[in-house]
Amino acid sequence: MCAAIFDYNDNDFIMPFNNKMGIDSKGNLMRRLDEYVALDMNSGKFHYTSPWTEDDDDK
């Protein structure tokens, strides 16, 4: 499990539950697209984030 990711668009934190998916404090599912970009699965909007690093255990 990774540390919390900061979402610059919402000034909120995303708690990842694997390398590709996480959930923010409002309950929105977020899908990691890149190290610094996530997709809000509820609204379809892109969010800029702090680094969302990959977990070495899943490689």
C-alpha positions in Angstrom: 0.0 0.0 0.0 1.3 3.4 -0.9 1.2 6.7 1.0 -1.6 9.2 0.4 -1.5 11.1 -2.9 -2.3 14.8 -3.0 -4.9 15.9 -5.5 -4.1 19.5 -6.6 -7.4 20.0 -8.3 -9.5 19.3 -5.2 -6.9 20.1 -2.5 -7.7 16.6 -1.2 -5.9 13.3 -0.6 -6.3 10.1 -2.5 -5.8 6.9 -0.6 -4.6 4.3 -3.1 -5.5 0.6 -2.6 -3.3 -0.6 -5.5 -1.1 0.8 -8.2 -3.9 1.9 -10.4 -6.9 2.8 -8.2 -7.6 4.9 -5.2 -10.4 6.7 -3.4 -10.5 10.3 -2.1 -12.2 11.6 1.1 -15.4 12.3 -0.8 -15.7 8.6 -2.0 -14.7 9.3 -5.6 -12.9 6.5 -7.3 -9.6 7.7 -8.9 -7.7 5.8 -11.6 -4.0 6.4 -12.0 -3.2 7.3 -15.6 0.4 8.5 -15.2 2.7 9.3 -12.3 1.1 12.8 -11.9 -2.3 12.3 -13.5 -5.5 10.6 -12.2 -8.9 10.2 -13.7 -12.0 10.8 -11.5 -14.1 7.8 -12.4 -17.3 9.5 -11.3 -17.0 12.8 -13.2 -14.6 11.8 -16.0 -12.3 14.7 -15.2 -8.5 14.6 -15.1 -6.7 15.6 -11.8 -3.1 16.6 -11.3 -1.6 14.8 -8.4 1.6 14.5 -6.4 3.7 11.5 -7.6 1.8 8.3 -7.6 4.7 5.8 -7.6 4.3 2.1 -8.4 4.6 -0.4 -5.7 7.6 -2.7 -6.3 5.7 -5.8 -5.0 3.2 -5.6 -8.0 5.9 -5.6 -10.7 
